[in-house]
Amino acid sequence: MAPVKQLKKALQSMKKPLGKPTSKSKKTQKRNYYNFSIYIYKLLKCVTKEKVDIYRMSMLIMKNFVNDMLERITEEAARLVSHLKKSTLSSREIQFAIKLLIP
């Protein structure tokens, strides 16, 4: 009978709302993505001379595209480094990776 009471007590404690996170926990959270929306918007403003906005879905597509290309470039550069039997990734490998990926 005692394990049932402990289980009920545990379930009740799980239903209680959590407090606000402290400022320390907010600072230590790591993000798994990079946000390039500011730079995409600045580039859009440079390219077009008229006042042009971008839809949220279009911005999301552009951010995904940029993140995907960065992943591909880093993977290809890492392959080049291992193929050349080097231990350091330099700008030369990144340039070659971009040339291989973007015809």
N, C-alpha and C positions, 0 to 999 in steps of 0.2 A: 504494500500500500504506500510505503514511503517514496518509491521511485515515481509513482503517479503524481504525487504532490509536488515533487521536484520538477517534473516535466511541465505541470501546469504553471508553476512559478516561472519557469524559464520562458514559456510561451507568452505569459503576461508581460515579462520584461522586454520581449522582442516587439511587442505592440506599442510600447511607449515611443513617442517621437524623439528623435535625436536632437541634441542641442546644436547651436550654430557652431561651425568650425572656427577654430581660433585663427588668428592672422598667420601664425607660424605654419599651420598645416596648409593654408592657401599658398604660401610662398614655396613650399617644398614640393607641391604637386608638379609633376612633369607632364608636358604635353607630347603626344605622339605624332603631332602633325605640325606643319609650318604654315603660317598664314601669309600668303602673298597678295591678298586682295588689295592692299594699299598700293602696291607697286603695279599691279595690273590696272588699277584705276588711273594712276599717274601716267602709265604708258598709253592708255586709251585717250587721255586728255592731250598728250603730246602728238598723237597720230591724227586726231580729228581736231579741226579748228573750230567746229561748231560745238554748241553745248549738247553733249550726248551722255546719257546715263546707260547703265547696264542692269539688266534684270538680275535678281538674286540667284535664280537657277543658272543663268549664264555665267555668273561669277563662280558659282560652285563647280561648274564644268571646267572653267579655266583653272581654278585652284587644283582640281584633281589632275588636270593635264600637266601642270607644272610639277606637281609632286611625283607623278608617274615618270616624267622625263628625268627628274633628278635621281630617282631610284635606278632607272635604266643606265644613266651615265655613270653612277657610282659602281654599279655591278660590272659594267664593261671595263671601267678603269681598273677595278680590282682584278678582273681576269687578265688584263694586260700586264699588271704588276706581277702576278703569279707566273704568267707565261714568260716574262723577261727575267724571272728569278731575282727580282729585286725585293727589298724590304720596305722601300719608301715610295709613297704615292706622290708624284710631282705634277706640276702643271702640264708637263709634256704628255703624260698618260691621259689626263683629262681632255686635252685637246684632241688626241687621237681617238678617244672614246666618242667625243662629239662628232668628229668627222666620220666615224663608222656608223653612228646611229642616225645622223641627219644627212641624207644624201644631197 
